[in-house]
Amino acid sequence: MSQPLKIGITCYPSLGGSGVVATELGKLLAEKGHQVHFIAHSIPFRLGGTFHKNIFYHEVEVSDYYVFRYPPYDMSLATKMAQVAKMQQLDILHVHYAVPHAVCAFLAKQMVGDNLKVVTTLHGTDITVLGQDESLKDLIRLAINESDAVTAVSQDLIQETRDVLEISRDIDLTYNFVDKRIYYPRDTTSLRSDFAEPNEKILMHISNFRPVKRVVDVVEIFAKVNEKVPSKLLFVGEGPDLPKVQCKIMELGLQDKVFFLGKQDEIAQVISLADVLLLPSEKESFGLVALEAMACGVPTVGSLAGGIPELVVHGETGFLAPIGDTKRMADYTKQLLSNDALAANFREACLKRACRDFADGLITQQYEQIYYRVLGQEVPKLNPVCG
């Protein structure tokens, strides 16, 4: 049996899919006996306050030396990574996002030595947004090429990384995952009456309301659906396009049919309220919220964007349409909401696929295989995780 490892994890600790996945991965690794050290400017919000003997947090403190015009977070992070790696004798630094985390890990390795291995996970905007910036391309390319292993959360993101940065090295496909102990269908009988009548369906959208999420499209889809199917729309989250959404709702006279729930921590409970999740994004490297919905038995109607088609099986666990085609998305949604037998089949398919292909245990094993591989140790075999 392979020896437990000492793993440093750096991610964005605030709200966001990458921080969620990184933190949940760390917790699962700790449960399996590995020693996990989170290195960040604040405690990851999903870490919680529960003590675990195998989880440690190391705060990055930024120097306020007067000659610095801007606080040099990158330098402070690299220094802290090196300090923790030496003090705790880390085997691996697993960093989420190429910039700045993989760059800092590269610097830390230069300080510590080649015995420290760096694994970089690409989540999306480090390639789809920052990778388009000519002033950052060389830096991102360096960080990726100097990592001992690189993973990405979808095949689409791997291809975009190759195209944008002219990367030829191996990149491991490691999908995002959800903890099946948290994400499962919840009984929401008592909650539904707060939002919808017994004969009404519930549509839901969860995001950070950035332009790439095309949240106004959500309103247009709902308006078309509501003409034929009595329904309510629930928005979860906050962000810059929220005022546009509110204006569109007023314009269409849908104020009494839409609820804004703001940011929510108990997503599994909230998402279980929905009959359909709407995800008409323009860009989506994976679409973690669609997986969270899938694990709760909720099908997704979304766009043919990025990694969504790798997650949502058209005609089986949801429906997909071209970006901006709100009419087709509305038609698909009406089809699901008007056919109870079809909805039941989709629900069952969602639960099976989430367990089979995106189970927390499976993806954790895949990461472990990568860790042992870069360390030159025996790589454990994957074991089935779903019954």
C-alpha positions as a Markdown table, in Angstrom:
| # | Residue | x | y | z |
|---|---|---|---|---|
| 1 | Met | 0.0 | 0.0 | 0.0 |
| 2 | Ser | 1.3 | 3.5 | -0.9 |
| 3 | Gln | 2.6 | 5.7 | 1.9 |
| 4 | Pro | 0.5 | 8.7 | 3.0 |
| 5 | Leu | 1.7 | 12.0 | 1.5 |
| 6 | Lys | 2.3 | 15.5 | 2.8 |
| 7 | Ile | 0.5 | 17.8 | 0.4 |
| 8 | Gly | 0.3 | 21.6 | 0.2 |
| 9 | Ile | -2.8 | 23.1 | -1.4 |
| 10 | Thr | -3.1 | 26.7 | -2.6 |
| 11 | Cys | -6.4 | 28.0 | -4.1 |
| 12 | Tyr | -8.5 | 31.1 | -4.1 |
| 13 | Pro | -10.1 | 30.7 | -0.7 |
| 14 | Ser | -13.2 | 32.8 | -1.4 |
| 15 | Leu | -16.4 | 31.9 | -3.3 |
| 16 | Gly | -15.8 | 30.1 | -6.6 |
| 17 | Gly | -15.8 | 26.7 | -8.1 |
| 18 | Ser | -12.0 | 26.2 | -8.1 |
| 19 | Gly | -11.8 | 27.0 | -4.4 |
| 20 | Val | -14.7 | 24.7 | -3.6 |
| 21 | Val | -13.1 | 21.8 | -5.5 |
| 22 | Ala | -9.6 | 22.4 | -4.1 |
| 23 | Thr | -10.9 | 22.5 | -0.5 |
| 24 | Glu | -13.2 | 19.5 | -0.8 |
| 25 | Leu | -10.3 | 17.6 | -2.4 |
| 26 | Gly | -8.0 | 18.5 | 0.5 |
| 27 | Lys | -10.6 | 17.3 | 3.0 |
| 28 | Leu | -11.1 | 14.0 | 1.2 |
| 29 | Leu | -7.3 | 13.5 | 1.0 |
| 30 | Ala | -7.0 | 14.1 | 4.8 |
| 31 | Glu | -9.7 | 11.6 | 5.4 |
| 32 | Lys | -7.6 | 9.0 | 3.5 |
| 33 | Gly | -4.7 | 9.6 | 5.8 |
| 34 | His | -2.7 | 12.2 | 3.9 |
| 35 | Gln | -1.4 | 15.3 | 5.7 |
| 36 | Val | -2.9 | 18.4 | 4.0 |
| 37 | His | -1.6 | 22.0 | 4.4 |
| 38 | Phe | -3.6 | 24.8 | 3.0 |
| 39 | Ile | -1.5 | 27.8 | 2.1 |
| 40 | Ala | -3.5 | 31.0 | 1.3 |
| 41 | His | -4.2 | 34.5 | 2.4 |
| 42 | Ser | -7.4 | 33.4 | 4.3 |
| 43 | Ile | -9.0 | 30.1 | 5.4 |
| 44 | Pro | -10.9 | 28.6 | 2.4 |
| 45 | Phe | -14.6 | 29.1 | 3.1 |
| 46 | Arg | -15.5 | 25.4 | 2.6 |
| 47 | Leu | -12.9 | 24.3 | 5.2 |
| 48 | Gly | -15.2 | 25.1 | 8.1 |
| 49 | Gly | -14.3 | 25.2 | 11.8 |
| 50 | Thr | -14.2 | 21.5 | 12.5 |
| 51 | Phe | -10.8 | 20.2 | 13.7 |
| 52 | His | -9.2 | 17.5 | 11.7 |
| 53 | Lys | -5.8 | 16.1 | 12.7 |
| 54 | Asn | -4.6 | 15.9 | 9.1 |
| 55 | Ile | -5.6 | 19.4 | 8.0 |
| 56 | Phe | -3.5 | 22.5 | 8.6 |
| 57 | Tyr | -3.8 | 26.2 | 7.5 |
| 58 | His | -0.9 | 28.5 | 6.9 |
| 59 | Glu | -1.7 | 32.2 | 6.4 |
| 60 | Val | 0.1 | 34.2 | 3.8 |
| 61 | Glu | 1.0 | 37.6 | 5.3 |
| 62 | Val | 1.9 | 40.3 | 2.8 |
| 63 | Ser | 4.8 | 42.7 | 3.5 |
| 64 | Asp | 3.9 | 46.4 | 3.9 |
| 65 | Tyr | 7.5 | 47.5 | 3.2 |
| 66 | Tyr | 7.2 | 51.2 | 2.3 |
| 67 | Val | 9.0 | 51.0 | -1.1 |
| 68 | Phe | 6.4 | 48.7 | -2.5 |
| 69 | Arg | 3.7 | 50.6 | -4.4 |
| 70 | Tyr | 1.4 | 47.5 | -4.3 |
| 71 | Pro | 1.5 | 44.7 | -1.7 |
| 72 | Pro | 3.6 | 42.0 | -3.3 |
| 73 | Tyr | 1.3 | 39.0 | -2.6 |
| 74 | Asp | 3.0 | 36.7 | -5.2 |
| 75 | Met | 6.4 | 37.1 | -3.5 |
| 76 | Ser | 4.8 | 36.5 | -0.1 |
| 77 | Leu | 2.9 | 33.4 | -1.3 |
| 78 | Ala | 6.0 | 31.9 | -2.9 |
| 79 | Thr | 8.0 | 32.5 | 0.3 |
| 80 | Lys | 5.3 | 31.0 | 2.5 |
| 81 | Met | 5.1 | 27.9 | 0.2 |
| 82 | Ala | 8.8 | 27.4 | 0.5 |
| 83 | Gln | 8.8 | 27.9 | 4.3 |
| 84 | Val | 5.9 | 25.4 | 4.8 |
| 85 | Ala | 7.5 | 22.9 | 2.3 |
| 86 | Lys | 10.8 | 22.9 | 4.3 |
| 87 | Met | 9.2 | 23.0 | 7.7 |
| 88 | Gln | 6.6 | 20.2 | 7.0 |
| 89 | Gln | 8.8 | 18.3 | 4.5 |
| 90 | Leu | 6.0 | 18.5 | 1.9 |
| 91 | Asp | 6.0 | 16.0 | -1.0 |
| 92 | Ile | 3.7 | 17.9 | -3.3 |
| 93 | Leu | 2.5 | 21.4 | -3.9 |
| 94 | His | -0.9 | 21.2 | -5.6 |
| 95 | Val | -1.9 | 24.6 | -6.9 |
| 96 | His | -5.2 | 25.6 | -8.4 |
| 97 | Tyr | -4.9 | 28.2 | -11.2 |
| 98 | Ala | -1.7 | 28.9 | -13.2 |
| 99 | Val | -1.6 | 32.6 | -12.2 |
| 100 | Pro | -0.4 | 33.4 | -9.7 |
| 101 | His | -0.3 | 30.1 | -7.9 |
| 102 | Ala | 1.7 | 27.9 | -10.3 |
| 103 | Val | 4.2 | 30.7 | -10.8 |
| 104 | Cys | 4.6 | 31.0 | -7.0 |
| 105 | Ala | 5.0 | 27.2 | -6.7 |
| 106 | Phe | 7.7 | 27.3 | -9.4 |
| 107 | Leu | 9.6 | 29.9 | -7.3 |
| 108 | Ala | 9.1 | 27.9 | -4.1 |
| 109 | Lys | 10.5 | 24.8 | -5.8 |
| 110 | Gln | 13.6 | 26.8 | -6.9 |
| 111 | Met | 14.1 | 27.7 | -3.2 |
| 112 | Val | 13.4 | 24.2 | -1.8 |
| 113 | Gly | 14.8 | 21.8 | -4.5 |
| 114 | Asp | 13.6 | 19.3 | -7.0 |
| 115 | Asn | 12.4 | 16.9 | -4.2 |
| 116 | Leu | 9.3 | 19.2 | -4.0 |
| 117 | Lys | 6.9 | 18.3 | -6.8 |
| 118 | Val | 4.4 | 20.8 | -8.3 |
| 119 | Val | 1.0 | 19.7 | -9.6 |
| 120 | Thr | -1.1 | 22.5 | -11.3 |
| 121 | Thr | -4.8 | 22.3 | -11.9 |
| 122 | Leu | -6.2 | 24.6 | -14.6 |
| 123 | His | -9.8 | 25.6 | -14.0 |
| 124 | Gly | -10.7 | 28.0 | -16.8 |
| 125 | Thr | -10.2 | 31.7 | -16.6 |
| 126 | Asp | -6.4 | 31.3 | -16.1 |
| 127 | Ile | -6.5 | 30.1 | -19.8 |
| 128 | Thr | -9.7 | 31.5 | -21.3 |
| 129 | Val | -9.2 | 35.1 | -19.9 |
| 130 | Leu | -5.6 | 35.6 | -18.6 |
| 131 | Gly | -4.2 | 33.3 | -21.3 |
| 132 | Gln | -5.5 | 35.8 | -24.0 |
| 133 | Asp | -3.4 | 38.6 | -22.4 |
| 134 | Glu | -0.2 | 38.9 | -24.4 |
| 135 | Ser | 1.6 | 40.3 | -21.4 |
| 136 | Leu | 0.9 | 37.2 | -19.4 |
| 137 | Lys | 1.2 | 34.4 | -21.9 |
| 138 | Asp | 4.9 | 33.7 | -21.5 |
| 139 | Leu | 4.5 | 33.6 | -17.7 |
| 140 | Ile | 1.5 | 31.2 | -17.8 |
| 141 | Arg | 3.3 | 29.0 | -20.3 |
| 142 | Leu | 6.4 | 28.9 | -18.0 |
| 143 | Ala | 4.3 | 28.0 | -15.0 |
| 144 | Ile | 2.5 | 25.2 | -16.9 |
| 145 | Asn | 5.6 | 23.8 | -18.6 |
| 146 | Glu | 7.7 | 23.8 | -15.3 |
| 147 | Ser | 5.0 | 22.0 | -13.3 |
| 148 | Asp | 5.7 | 18.3 | -12.7 |
| 149 | Ala | 2.1 | 17.5 | -13.7 |
| 150 | Val | -0.7 | 19.5 | -15.0 |
| 151 | Thr | -4.4 | 18.7 | -14.9 |
| 152 | Ala | -7.5 | 20.4 | -16.3 |
| 153 | Val | -11.2 | 20.0 | -15.5 |
| 154 | Ser | -12.4 | 19.3 | -19.0 |
| 155 | Gln | -11.2 | 18.1 | -22.4 |
| 156 | Asp | -12.3 | 21.4 | -23.8 |
| 157 | Leu | -10.1 | 23.3 | -21.5 |
| 158 | Ile | -7.1 | 21.0 | -22.4 |
| 159 | Gln | -7.7 | 21.8 | -26.0 |
| 160 | Glu | -8.0 | 25.5 | -25.4 |
| 161 | Thr | -4.8 | 25.5 | -23.4 |
| 162 | Arg | -3.0 | 23.9 | -26.3 |
| 163 | Asp | -4.5 | 26.3 | -28.8 |
| 164 | Val | -4.0 | 29.5 | -26.8 |
| 165 | Leu | -0.6 | 28.9 | -25.3 |
| 166 | Glu | 0.8 | 26.4 | -27.8 |
| 167 | Ile | 1.3 | 23.9 | -25.0 |
| 168 | Ser | 2.4 | 20.4 | -26.1 |
| 169 | Arg | 3.1 | 18.7 | -22.8 |
| 170 | Asp | 0.8 | 16.0 | -21.3 |
| 171 | Ile | -2.2 | 17.4 | -19.4 |
| 172 | Asp | -4.3 | 15.0 | -17.3 |
| 173 | Leu | -8.0 | 15.2 | -17.5 |
| 174 | Thr | -9.5 | 15.3 | -14.0 |
| 175 | Tyr | -13.1 | 16.3 | -13.9 |
| 176 | Asn | -14.6 | 18.3 | -11.0 |
| 177 | Phe | -16.6 | 16.3 | -8.4 |
| 178 | Val | -19.0 | 16.6 | -5.6 |
| 179 | Asp | -19.1 | 15.0 | -2.2 |
| 180 | Lys | -22.0 | 12.5 | -2.4 |
| 181 | Arg | -22.5 | 12.8 | 1.4 |
| 182 | Ile | -23.5 | 16.4 | 0.8 |
| 183 | Tyr | -25.0 | 16.5 | -2.7 |
| 184 | Tyr | -28.0 | 14.1 | -2.9 |
| 185 | Pro | -31.7 | 14.7 | -3.4 |
| 186 | Arg | -33.2 | 16.5 | -0.4 |
| 187 | Asp | -36.8 | 16.5 | 0.7 |
| 188 | Thr | -38.0 | 20.0 | 0.0 |
| 189 | Thr | -41.7 | 19.4 | 0.3 |
| 190 | Ser | -42.1 | 22.0 | 3.1 |
| 191 | Leu | -39.9 | 24.6 | 1.3 |
| 192 | Arg | -41.6 | 24.5 | -2.1 |
| 193 | Ser | -44.7 | 26.1 | -0.8 |
| 194 | Asp | -42.7 | 29.2 | 0.0 |
| 195 | Phe | -42.0 | 29.8 | -3.7 |
| 196 | Ala | -44.5 | 27.9 | -5.8 |
| 197 | Glu | -48.1 | 26.6 | -5.8 |
| 198 | Pro | -48.6 | 22.8 | -6.0 |
| 199 | Asn | -49.3 | 23.0 | -9.7 |
| 200 | Glu | -46.2 | 25.2 | -10.5 |
| 201 | Lys | -42.7 | 24.1 | -11.5 |
| 202 | Ile | -39.5 | 25.7 | -10.3 |
| 203 | Leu | -36.7 | 26.8 | -12.6 |
| 204 | Met | -33.3 | 27.8 | -11.1 |
| 205 | His | -30.1 | 29.6 | -12.1 |
| 206 | Ile | -27.1 | 29.8 | -9.8 |
| 207 | Ser | -24.0 | 31.8 | -10.7 |
| 208 | Asn | -21.8 | 34.9 | -10.0 |
| 209 | Phe | -23.9 | 36.9 | -12.5 |
| 210 | Arg | -21.0 | 37.8 | -14.7 |
| 211 | Pro | -21.6 | 38.6 | -18.4 |
| 212 | Val | -20.3 | 35.2 | -19.6 |
| 213 | Lys | -23.2 | 33.6 | -17.7 |
| 214 | Arg | -25.7 | 35.3 | -20.0 |
| 215 | Val | -28.2 | 35.7 | -17.1 |
| 216 | Val | -30.6 | 37.8 | -19.2 |
| 217 | Asp | -31.0 | 34.7 | -21.4 |
| 218 | Val | -32.3 | 33.0 | -18.2 |
| 219 | Val | -35.1 | 35.5 | -17.9 |
| 220 | Glu | -36.0 | 35.2 | -21.6 |
| 221 | Ile | -36.1 | 31.4 | -21.3 |
| 222 | Phe | -38.3 | 31.6 | -18.3 |
| 223 | Ala | -40.7 | 34.0 | -19.9 |
| 224 | Lys | -41.2 | 31.6 | -22.9 |
| 225 | Val | -41.7 | 28.7 | -20.5 |
| 226 | Asn | -44.1 | 30.5 | -18.3 |
| 227 | Glu | -46.4 | 31.2 | -21.2 |
| 228 | Lys | -47.2 | 27.5 | -21.4 |
| 229 | Val | -46.2 | 26.0 | -18.0 |
| 230 | Pro | -47.1 | 27.6 | -14.7 |
| 231 | Ser | -43.8 | 28.1 | -13.0 |
| 232 | Lys | -41.5 | 30.2 | -10.8 |
| 233 | Leu | -37.9 | 31.2 | -11.3 |
| 234 | Leu | -35.3 | 31.3 | -8.5 |
| 235 | Phe | -32.0 | 33.1 | -8.8 |
| 236 | Val | -29.1 | 32.2 | -6.5 |
| 237 | Gly | -26.0 | 34.3 | -6.2 |
| 238 | Glu | -25.0 | 37.9 | -6.8 |
| 239 | Gly | -22.8 | 39.7 | -9.3 |
| 240 | Pro | -22.4 | 42.6 | -11.8 |
| 241 | Asp | -25.3 | 41.7 | -14.2 |
| 242 | Leu | -27.9 | 41.5 | -11.5 |
| 243 | Pro | -29.3 | 45.0 | -12.2 |
| 244 | Lys | -29.7 | 44.0 | -15.9 |
| 245 | Val | -31.7 | 40.9 | -14.8 |
| 246 | Gln | -33.9 | 43.0 | -12.6 |
| 247 | Cys | -34.6 | 45.5 | -15.4 |
| 248 | Lys | -35.5 | 42.7 | -17.8 |
| 249 | Ile | -37.9 | 41.1 | -15.3 |
| 250 | Met | -39.6 | 44.5 | -14.8 |
| 251 | Glu | -39.8 | 45.0 | -18.6 |
| 252 | Leu | -41.5 | 41.6 | -19.0 |
| 253 | Gly | -43.8 | 42.1 | -16.0 |
| 254 | Leu | -42.5 | 39.0 | -14.2 |
| 255 | Gln | -41.8 | 40.5 | -10.8 |
| 256 | Asp | -44.3 | 38.2 | -8.9 |
| 257 | Lys | -42.8 | 35.1 | -10.5 |
| 258 | Val | -39.1 | 35.6 | -9.7 |
| 259 | Phe | -37.3 | 35.2 | -6.4 |
| 260 | Phe | -33.7 | 36.4 | -5.6 |
| 261 | Leu | -32.2 | 34.3 | -2.9 |
| 262 | Gly | -28.7 | 35.9 | -2.9 |
| 263 | Lys | -25.7 | 33.8 | -2.0 |
| 264 | Gln | -26.5 | 30.5 | -0.3 |
| 265 | Asp | -24.2 | 28.1 | 1.5 |
| 266 | Glu | -26.6 | 25.1 | 1.6 |
| 267 | Ile | -26.6 | 24.6 | -2.2 |
| 268 | Ala | -27.7 | 21.0 | -2.1 |
| 269 | Gln | -30.9 | 22.0 | -0.2 |
| 270 | Val | -31.6 | 24.9 | -2.4 |
| 271 | Ile | -30.9 | 23.1 | -5.7 |
| 272 | Ser | -33.2 | 20.2 | -4.7 |
| 273 | Leu | -36.1 | 22.7 | -5.0 |
| 274 | Ala | -35.6 | 22.9 | -8.7 |
| 275 | Asp | -37.3 | 20.9 | -11.5 |
| 276 | Val | -34.7 | 22.2 | -14.0 |
| 277 | Leu | -31.4 | 24.1 | -13.8 |
| 278 | Leu | -30.8 | 26.8 | -16.5 |
| 279 | Leu | -27.2 | 27.3 | -17.6 |
| 280 | Pro | -27.0 | 29.2 | -20.9 |
| 281 | Ser | -23.4 | 30.3 | -20.4 |
| 282 | Glu | -21.2 | 31.7 | -23.1 |
| 283 | Lys | -18.1 | 30.1 | -21.5 |
| 284 | Glu | -18.0 | 27.4 | -19.0 |
| 285 | Ser | -14.8 | 25.3 | -18.6 |
| 286 | Phe | -16.8 | 22.6 | -16.7 |
| 287 | Gly | -20.0 | 23.8 | -15.1 |
| 288 | Leu | -19.7 | 22.7 | -11.5 |
| 289 | Val | -23.2 | 23.9 | -10.7 |
| 290 | Ala | -24.6 | 21.5 | -13.3 |
| 291 | Leu | -22.8 | 18.6 | -11.6 |
| 292 | Glu | -24.2 | 19.7 | -8.2 |
| 293 | Ala | -27.7 | 19.7 | -9.7 |
| 294 | Met | -27.1 | 16.4 | -11.4 |
| 295 | Ala | -26.1 | 14.8 | -8.1 |
| 296 | Cys | -29.3 | 16.1 | -6.6 |
| 297 | Gly | -31.3 | 14.6 | -9.5 |
| 298 | Val | -32.0 | 17.9 | -11.2 |
| 299 | Pro | -31.5 | 18.0 | -15.0 |
| 300 | Thr | -29.8 | 20.9 | -16.8 |
| 301 | Val | -30.9 | 22.8 | -19.8 |
| 302 | Gly | -27.9 | 24.8 | -21.0 |
| 303 | Ser | -25.7 | 25.8 | -23.9 |
| 304 | Leu | -23.2 | 24.0 | -26.0 |
| 305 | Ala | -20.3 | 25.9 | -24.4 |
| 306 | Gly | -16.9 | 24.7 | -23.2 |
| 307 | Gly | -17.0 | 21.6 | -21.0 |
| 308 | Ile | -20.8 | 21.5 | -20.5 |
| 309 | Pro | -21.3 | 18.9 | -23.2 |
| 310 | Glu | -18.8 | 16.6 | -21.4 |
| 311 | Leu | -20.9 | 16.8 | -18.3 |
| 312 | Val | -24.5 | 17.1 | -19.5 |
| 313 | Val | -25.6 | 14.2 | -21.8 |
| 314 | His | -28.0 | 15.7 | -24.3 |
| 315 | Gly | -31.3 | 13.9 | -24.2 |
| 316 | Glu | -30.4 | 11.9 | -21.1 |
| 317 | Thr | -29.4 | 14.1 | -18.2 |
| 318 | Gly | -30.4 | 17.4 | -19.8 |
| 319 | Phe | -30.7 | 19.3 | -23.0 |
| 320 | Leu | -28.2 | 21.5 | -24.8 |
| 321 | Ala | -28.7 | 24.2 | -27.4 |
| 322 | Pro | -26.4 | 26.7 | -29.2 |
| 323 | Ile | -25.3 | 29.7 | -27.2 |
| 324 | Gly | -28.1 | 32.4 | -27.2 |
| 325 | Asp | -30.8 | 30.1 | -28.6 |
| 326 | Thr | -33.3 | 30.9 | -25.9 |
| 327 | Lys | -36.2 | 29.6 | -27.9 |
| 328 | Arg | -34.8 | 26.1 | -28.2 |
| 329 | Met | -33.7 | 26.1 | -24.6 |
| 330 | Ala | -37.3 | 27.1 | -23.6 |
| 331 | Asp | -38.8 | 24.4 | -25.8 |
| 332 | Tyr | -36.5 | 21.8 | -24.2 |
| 333 | Thr | -37.5 | 23.1 | -20.7 |
| 334 | Lys | -41.2 | 22.9 | -21.5 |
| 335 | Gln | -40.7 | 19.3 | -22.8 |
| 336 | Leu | -39.1 | 18.3 | -19.4 |
| 337 | Leu | -41.7 | 20.1 | -17.3 |
| 338 | Ser | -44.7 | 18.8 | -19.2 |
| 339 | Asn | -43.8 | 15.1 | -19.2 |
| 340 | Asp | -43.6 | 13.5 | -15.7 |
| 341 | Ala | -42.3 | 10.2 | -17.1 |
| 342 | Leu | -39.5 | 11.9 | -19.1 |
| 343 | Ala | -38.6 | 14.0 | -16.0 |
| 344 | Ala | -38.3 | 10.9 | -13.9 |
| 345 | Asn | -36.1 | 9.2 | -16.4 |
| 346 | Phe | -33.8 | 12.2 | -16.6 |
| 347 | Arg | -33.7 | 12.4 | -12.8 |
| 348 | Glu | -32.6 | 8.7 | -12.5 |
| 349 | Ala | -30.0 | 9.2 | -15.3 |
| 350 | Cys | -28.6 | 12.2 | -13.5 |
| 351 | Leu | -28.1 | 10.3 | -10.2 |
| 352 | Lys | -26.4 | 7.4 | -12.0 |
| 353 | Arg | -24.1 | 9.5 | -14.0 |
| 354 | Ala | -23.0 | 11.7 | -11.1 |
| 355 | Cys | -22.2 | 8.6 | -9.1 |
| 356 | Arg | -20.5 | 6.7 | -11.9 |
| 357 | Asp | -18.4 | 9.4 | -13.6 |
| 358 | Phe | -18.0 | 12.3 | -11.1 |
| 359 | Ala | -17.9 | 10.6 | -7.7 |
| 360 | Asp | -15.7 | 12.2 | -5.1 |
| 361 | Gly | -13.9 | 9.0 | -4.4 |
| 362 | Leu | -13.1 | 8.3 | -8.0 |
| 363 | Ile | -11.6 | 11.8 | -8.7 |
| 364 | Thr | -9.6 | 11.7 | -5.4 |
| 365 | Gln | -8.1 | 8.5 | -6.5 |
| 366 | Gln | -7.1 | 10.0 | -9.9 |
| 367 | Tyr | -5.3 | 12.8 | -8.1 |
| 368 | Glu | -3.5 | 10.4 | -5.9 |
| 369 | Gln | -2.4 | 8.5 | -8.9 |
| 370 | Ile | -0.9 | 11.7 | -10.3 |
| 371 | Tyr | 0.9 | 12.5 | -7.0 |
| 372 | Tyr | 2.5 | 9.1 | -6.8 |
| 373 | Arg | 3.5 | 9.1 | -10.4 |
| 374 | Val | 5.4 | 12.4 | -10.2 |
| 375 | Leu | 7.1 | 11.2 | -7.0 |
| 376 | Gly | 8.2 | 8.1 | -8.9 |
| 377 | Gln | 6.4 | 5.8 | -6.5 |
| 378 | Glu | 4.1 | 2.8 | -7.2 |
| 379 | Val | 0.8 | 4.1 | -8.6 |
| 380 | Pro | -2.3 | 2.6 | -6.9 |
| 381 | Lys | -5.0 | 1.2 | -9.1 |
| 382 | Leu | -8.4 | 2.8 | -9.4 |
| 383 | Asn | -11.2 | 1.1 | -7.4 |
| 384 | Pro | -14.9 | 1.3 | -8.1 |
| 385 | Val | -16.6 | 3.9 | -5.9 |
| 386 | Cys | -20.3 | 3.4 | -6.8 |
| 387 | Gly | -22.5 | 0.4 | -6.2 |
